[in-house]
């Protein structure tokens, strides 16, 4: 009687309860999952904010380069007319 096994369906398929939830109440399991979700969410948000900052820098620099390029085409000494 030391092993937790759940039987489902008519075929008698048995599934072993994962070790991380054995001997825990539903509340403890939900709390554990909630804590893990909060940790992963915080990590994701921090990475997403960093990525958004890099994206802003790239777009700003792109716009500056495009303006310089447009200026080079209209500059009298740099244009090839």
Residue pairs with C-beta under 8 A, 6 or more apart in sequence:
3 16
4 16
4 17
4 22
5 14
5 15
5 16
5 17
6 14
6 15
6 17
7 13
7 14
7 15
8 15
20 32
21 29
24 32
72 78
72 79
73 79
